[in-house]
Amino acid sequence: MFGPDVLLRAVALLIPMILSLSVHEFAHAWSASRLGDDTAERMGRLTLNPVPHIDPFGTILLPLVAMMSPGVPFFGWAKPVPVDPSRFRRGVNMAAGMALTALAGPLSNLLLAIVCVVLYGLGARYHLLEAQPAVVFLLDRMISLNIVLAIFNLIPIPPLDGSRVIDWLVPYRHRAAWETITRFAPFLLIAVFIFAPYVLAGPVSAMNSLLDRLLLAVAGRA
């Protein structure tokens, strides 16, 4: 039976992840809607309400198992937003539209991280966080989690968002090679999960450094 400390930690870790994943999926739905595809909107996915985006296994069960299993990385996902490129407005290239819709997800996570950094900096500047450890923890988790989500989803392996960008940009003469790579996507994705700490370490560190500078500037300590 789980004790109160374990349950409290679970809630403290799940809330930032659910919020971040909901923003990510909303951004996909919003981008598709702006391009003319109302599929996600008709299915109730054009919303910041987390409930329609929750995948019981990927959003709840897997993260909980990871929290109870030492050495297992804390990770999860939401239900993918459906996008139908055939419904894009006339004049919108399908591959380009899919790439823009895919990019909206990671960019929304980066924007959310920046917003949290600014809030953290303003709170520090005006001494609003000194007696608010829960708020500090939430902002810390939101910043670190959204940086990882943004960078991880830009990895160009299906079904990650970065693969849609490559699918749009790859020249025709390299199309066959790209399609060969996509056939091995499940194995490549497993490798990414295994080596994620090493794959993401450099980009995450660089992004953390940039946001640390922003935090110090907003807090008036630059």
DOMIZA-600080 format. One line per 2 residues: number of its first residue (from 1); for each residue y, z, x of N, C-alpha, C. Coordinates in steps of 0.02 Angstrom, whole numbers, plus 50000, padded with zeros to 5 digits. Example, Ala and Ser with C-alpha at 12.3 -4.5 7.8 and 13.67 -1.06 7.14 Angstrom:
2
1> 49716/50390/50660/49775/50390/50615/49835/50390/50660 | 49888/50354/50642/49947/50357/50684/50002/50394/50645
# end
This chain:
222
1> 49940/50000/50042/50000/50000/50000/50062/50000/50044 | 50111/49958/50026/50171/49952/50067/50217/50011/50053
3> 50245/50038/50107/50293/50092/50100/50362/50065/50084 | 50408/50109/50066/50476/50087/50048/50512/50052/50105
5> 50499/50073/50168/50532/50041/50224/50511/49968/50231 | 50446/49955/50221/50421/49887/50226/50450/49844/50171
7> 50452/49871/50110/50479/49833/50053/50553/49819/50062 | 50589/49868/50088/50661/49859/50099/50673/49805/50151
9> 50633/49805/50205/50639/49754/50256/50623/49685/50228 | 50572/49682/50185/50553/49618/50154/50610/49590/50113
11> 50641/49633/50072/50697/49611/50031/50756/49589/50075 | 50769/49628/50128/50825/49613/50172/50816/49546/50208
13> 50754/49527/50221/50741/49464/50255/50735/49405/50206 | 50707/49419/50147/50697/49365/50099/50762/49342/50066
15> 50806/49388/50051/50868/49369/50016/50908/49317/50055 | 50922/49327/50120/50959/49275/50157/50922/49209/50159
17> 50855/49211/50165/50818/49148/50168/50820/49111/50101 | 50811/49148/50046/50813/49116/49980/50881/49085/49967
19> 50934/49122/49985/51002/49095/49975/51013/49033/50018 | 50991/49035/50080/51002/48978/50126/50963/48917/50104
21> 50900/48927/50084/50859/48871/50061/50887/48841/49997 | 50914/48883/49953/50943/48859/49891/51004/48815/49904
23> 51046/48836/49951/51104/48796/49969/51081/48729/49998 | 51030/48731/50040/51003/48671/50072/50980/48620/50019
25> 50940/48644/49971/50914/48599/49920/50969/48576/49872 | 51015/48620/49856/51072/48600/49814/51111/48543/49848
27> 51120/48548/49914/51157/48496/49950/51122/48428/49945 | 51055/48428/49949/51018/48366/49940/51031/48338/49870
29> 51026/48381/49819/51036/48359/49750/51107/48334/49739 | 51156/48370/49766/51226/48351/49757/51240/48284/49790
31> 51214/48274/49851/51224/48211/49886/51193/48153/49848 | 51132/48162/49824/51099/48109/49785/51139/48093/49722
33> 51164/48146/49690/51204/48136/49629/51267/48096/49643 | 51300/48110/49699/51361/48074/49718/51346/48001/49732
35> 51285/47986/49753/51265/47917/49768/51239/47881/49705 | 51234/47917/49650/51215/47885/49587/51147/47905/49560
37> 51108/47944/49598/51041/47964/49575/51045/48032/49540 | 51031/48033/49476/51035/48095/49438/50967/48127/49427
39> 50917/48106/49465/50849/48132/49456/50847/48208/49464 | 50875/48234/49518/50875/48306/49530/50914/48343/49476
41> 50970/48314/49455/51011/48345/49404/50972/48351/49339 | 50937/48299/49320/50899/48299/49258/50841/48349/49260
43> 50819/48366/49321/50764/48414/49329/50790/48485/49341 | 50855/48494/49334/50884/48561/49342/50891/48584/49413
45> 50891/48538/49461/50894/48557/49532/50965/48552/49561 | 51012/48527/49522/51081/48523/49546/51115/48590/49531
47> 51092/48642/49564/51116/48710/49550/51107/48754/49611 | 51151/48804/49616/51144/48854/49670/51101/48913/49647
49> 51080/48912/49585/51033/48963/49561/50968/48956/49600 | 50947/49008/49636/50887/49003/49678/50822/48989/49639
51> 50818/49011/49577/50755/49010/49540/50723/48940/49538 | 50760/48886/49520/50728/48820/49517/50705/48794/49585
53> 50731/48823/49639/50715/48798/49706/50657/48835/49739 | 50637/48891/49710/50587/48934/49742/50518/48902/49738
55> 50485/48898/49795/50415/48880/49798/50376/48945/49808 | 50332/48963/49761/50299/49029/49766/50265/49041/49834
57> 50234/48989/49862/50200/48998/49926/50249/48996/49984 | 50289/48942/49987/50332/48932/50045/50392/48978/50048
59> 50417/49000/49990/50478/49040/49988/50463/49115/49985 | 50406/49133/49957/50391/49204/49947/50330/49227/49987
61> 50272/49197/49972/50209/49222/50000/50206/49214/50076 | 50219/49153/50101/50214/49142/50173/50262/49186/50213
63> 50326/49192/50195/50369/49238/50232/50345/49310/50230 | 50318/49332/50172/50293/49400/50168/50234/49411/50215
65> 50189/49361/50217/50131/49365/50263/50155/49367/50335 | 50205/49326/50351/50231/49324/50419/50261/49392/50439
67> 50295/49424/50391/50325/49489/50406/50272/49542/50420 | 50214/49535/50388/50160/49584/50397/50113/49567/50454
69> 50126/49510/50488/50080/49487/50540/50117/49480/50606 | 50108/49527/50652/50142/49523/50717/50126/49458/50753
71> 50178/49428/50780/50169/49366/50818/50174/49303/50776 | 50174/49310/50710/50181/49251/50666/50254/49239/50653
73> 50280/49178/50667/50351/49165/50657/50371/49170/50584 | 50430/49198/50572/50456/49204/50504/50485/49137/50483
75> 50452/49107/50434/50474/49040/50413/50456/49029/50340 | 50488/48979/50310/50473/48963/50241/50509/48900/50220
77> 50498/48880/50158/50531/48820/50131/50539/48827/50056 | 50581/48785/50027/50590/48783/49955/50558/48719/49928
79> 50557/48713/49862/50530/48652/49832/50576/48593/49849 | 50548/48539/49876/50591/48481/49893/50626/48453/49831
81> 50688/48434/49840/50725/48402/49785/50702/48330/49778 | 50685/48307/49718/50665/48238/49709/50725/48191/49713
83> 50716/48137/49752/50769/48086/49759/50738/48018/49746 | 50769/47979/49703/50745/47912/49686/50797/47861/49710
85> 50786/47831/49769/50837/47785/49797/50850/47724/49754 | 50802/47707/49711/50813/47649/49667/50867/47662/49615
87> 50887/47725/49607/50939/47743/49559/51007/47750/49592 | 51011/47738/49658/51077/47739/49690/51122/47685/49659
89> 51187/47697/49664/51234/47648/49638/51226/47581/49672 | 51244/47528/49637/51241/47461/49666/51286/47459/49728
91> 51262/47432/49781/51300/47428/49843/51281/47482/49893 | 51243/47532/49871/51220/47585/49916/51153/47565/49945
93> 51151/47554/50011/51088/47539/50044/51039/47597/50036 | 50977/47582/50015/50930/47635/50001/50916/47679/50062
95> 50904/47647/50120/50889/47686/50180/50948/47728/50201 | 51008/47699/50197/51069/47736/50215/51080/47793/50166
97> 51069/47780/50101/51076/47833/50052/51028/47890/50062 | 50966/47873/50078/50917/47926/50092/50935/47966/50154
99> 50963/47932/50204/50984/47966/50265/51041/48014/50251 | 51090/47992/50211/51147/48034/50194/51125/48094/50152
101> 51080/48081/50105/51054/48135/50063/51016/48186/50106 | 50977/48161/50153/50939/48205/50198/50986/48246/50242
103> 51037/48214/50270/51084/48249/50314/51122/48304/50278 | 51132/48296/50213/51170/48345/50176/51139/48415/50181
105> 51072/48418/50184/51039/48483/50189/51056/48521/50252 | 51042/48494/50311/51059/48529/50373/51134/48542/50380
107> 51175/48495/50358/51248/48505/50363/51270/48562/50319 | 51238/48571/50262/51256/48627/50218/51239/48693/50251
109> 51183/48695/50287/51164/48757/50323/51213/48772/50379 | 51235/48719/50414/51284/48729/50467/51350/48754/50438
111> 51371/48725/50382/51432/48746/50349/51426/48818/50326 | 51368/48837/50299/51358/48905/50276/51361/48954/50334
113> 51333/48935/50391/51337/48977/50451/51409/48987/50472 | 51448/48933/50470/51519/48937/50490/51557/48982/50442
115> 51545/48976/50377/51578/49018/50328/51562/49092/50341 | 51499/49106/50356/51479/49175/50369/51511/49201/50434
117> 51518/49159/50483/51552/49178/50545/51625/49196/50532 | 51658/49154/50492/51728/49167/50475/51735/49233/50436
119> 51691/49244/50388/51692/49307/50350/51680/49367/50396 | 51632/49359/50442/51618/49412/50490/51679/49425/50534
121> 51710/49372/50558/51769/49379/50600/51827/49413/50564 | 51839/49392/50502/51893/49422/50463/51878/49496/50448
123> 51814/49510/50434/51795/49580/50421/51806/49623/50483 | 51791/49595/50542/51801/49632/50604/51875/49639/50619
125> 51912/49587/50606/51984/49587/50621/52022/49640/50581 | 52002/49646/50518/52038/49693/50474/51998/49757/50460
127> 51948/49770/50502/51909/49832/50500/51877/49845/50432 | 51850/49792/50402/51820/49797/50337/51745/49809/50340
129> 51715/49802/50400/51643/49806/50406/51618/49869/50440 | 51664/49913/50459/51644/49972/50498/51597/50018/50460
131> 51603/50022/50395/51559/50065/50356/51514/50024/50310 | 51501/49961/50330/51461/49916/50288/51404/49886/50329
133> 51356/49927/50351/51301/49899/50392/51258/49848/50355 | 51251/49856/50289/51211/49807/50251/51245/49739/50251
135> 51311/49738/50245/51348/49674/50246/51343/49643/50315 | 51349/49683/50367/51344/49657/50435/51275/49627/50446
137> 51223/49662/50423/51155/49637/50431/51146/49570/50394 | 51172/49567/50332/51166/49506/50292/51202/49448/50326
139> 51262/49459/50350/51299/49406/50384/51264/49384/50448 | 51239/49432/50486/51201/49415/50547/51141/49371/50531
141> 51102/49392/50481/51043/49354/50462/51061/49285/50435 | 51113/49281/50396/51134/49216/50368/51155/49168/50424
143> 51191/49194/50472/51214/49151/50528/51155/49126/50568 | 51112/49172/50591/51056/49151/50634/51007/49107/50596
145> 50993/49124/50534/50944/49086/50495/50969/49015/50481 | 51032/49009/50463/51059/48943/50446/51066/48898/50507
147> 51079/48926/50565/51079/48887/50627/51009/48858/50639 | 50958/48900/50633/50889/48877/50643/50870/48825/50591
149> 50886/48836/50528/50869/48788/50475/50902/48721/50488 | 50966/48722/50507/51002/48659/50520/50969/48619/50576
151> 50956/48653/50631/50929/48618/50690/50856/48598/50679 | 50817/48642/50649/50746/48627/50637/50739/48565/50592
153> 50779/48563/50539/50772/48507/50492/50798/48441/50520 | 50833/48443/50575/50856/48380/50606/50804/48351/50653
155> 50749/48386/50665/50695/48359/50706/50668/48296/50672 | 50663/48240/50706/50644/48176/50673/50570/48167/50662
157> 50540/48212/50625/50469/48207/50608/50463/48216/50532 | 50432/48168/50497/50422/48176/50425/50382/48240/50411
159> 50399/48276/50357/50450/48261/50306/50517/48292/50320 | 50532/48312/50382/50595/48344/50397/50652/48294/50389
161> 50712/48320/50376/50769/48277/50360/50787/48228/50415 | 50777/48249/50477/50794/48204/50533/50755/48139/50531
163> 50696/48139/50502/50656/48078/50500/50688/48025/50456 | 50724/48046/50404/50759/47998/50360/50815/47962/50398
165> 50846/47999/50443/50900/47968/50483/50871/47917/50531 | 50816/47934/50564/50783/47887/50609/50758/47826/50570
167> 50730/47839/50511/50704/47785/50470/50759/47734/50453 | 50820/47758/50447/50877/47714/50433/50901/47679/50496
169> 50901/47714/50552/50932/47687/50612/50885/47646/50656 | 50819/47656/50650/50773/47623/50696/50778/47547/50688
171> 50786/47510/50743/50790/47436/50739/50725/47406/50713 | 50730/47348/50684/50671/47316/50655/50617/47305/50707
173> 50637/47289/50769/50587/47275/50821/50547/47337/50840 | 50573/47396/50823/50537/47458/50839/50506/47489/50776
175> 50510/47453/50720/50486/47480/50657/50411/47496/50659 | 50371/47451/50689/50299/47462/50692/50283/47526/50732
177> 50318/47536/50787/50307/47595/50828/50325/47659/50790 | 50381/47655/50753/50403/47712/50713/50352/47729/50658
179> 50326/47677/50626/50276/47689/50573/50211/47717/50601 | 50195/47699/50663/50137/47728/50696/50148/47803/50708
181> 50208/47820/50729/50225/47890/50741/50220/47929/50676 | 50245/47900/50621/50246/47937/50557/50175/47951/50532
183> 50127/47908/50552/50057/47920/50530/50029/47984/50562 | 50057/48003/50619/50034/48064/50653/50080/48123/50637
185> 50123/48115/50587/50172/48167/50571/50141/48235/50558 | 50086/48241/50520/50058/48308/50508/50039/48344/50573
187> 50011/48308/50621/49992/48339/50684/50053/48356/50726 | 50103/48312/50724/50165/48324/50761/50201/48384/50732
189> 50198/48391/50666/50232/48447/50634/50199/48513/50652 | 50133/48513/50656/50097/48573/50677/50117/48592/50748
191> 50124/48541/50791/50144/48554/50860/50215/48583/50863 | 50258/48557/50819/50326/48583/50817/50326/48657/50797
193> 50286/48674/50747/50282/48744/50726/50257/48788/50783 | 50207/48764/50820/50179/48804/50874/50230/48814/50930
195> 50265/48760/50946/50311/48762/51004/50384/48769/50982 | 50395/48788/50919/50464/48794/50893/50509/48837/50936
197> 50485/48896/50959/50530/48937/51000/50556/48901/51062 | 50515/48857/51091/50535/48821/51151/50576/48759/51133
199> 50556/48726/51078/50592/48665/51057/50663/48681/51034 | 50671/48737/50999/50735/48753/50969/50780/48797/51012
201> 50751/48826/51064/50788/48876/51103/50854/48849/51130 | 50853/48790/51161/50914/48763/51190/50967/48747/51139
203> 50952/48706/51088/51003/48690/51037/51028/48752/50999 | 50982/48798/50983/51003/48859/50947/51050/48900/50990
205> 51034/48906/51054/51077/48944/51100/51146/48912/51106 | 51148/48846/51110/51212/48811/51115/51254/48821/51052
207> 51222/48816/50994/51258/48826/50932/51282/48898/50924 | 51240/48945/50945/51260/49015/50943/51322/49027/50986
209> 51324/48995/51044/51381/49004/51089/51445/48978/51058 | 51440/48919/51025/51499/48891/50992/51523/48936/50935
211> 51477/48962/50896/51496/49004/50840/51520/49073/50863 | 51494/49097/50920/51520/49159/50949/51593/49152/50968
213> 51611/49093/50994/51682/49081/51011/51725/49080/50949 | 51699/49049/50896/51736/49047/50833/51744/49118/50806
215> 51691/49158/50809/51693/49227/50785/51747/49267/50822 | 51748/49261/50888/51797/49297/50928/51868/49275/50912
217> 51876/49210/50900/51943/49183/50884/51966/49211/50816 | 51923/49209/50767/51941/49234/50700/51954/49309/50702
219> 51914/49344/50742/51922/49417/50747/51983/49437/50789 | 52015/49387/50821/52073/49401/50862/52057/49430/50930
221> 51997/49413/50955/51975/49440/51019/51963/49386/51070 | 51985/49325/51056/51973/49269/51102/52018/49276/51163
# end
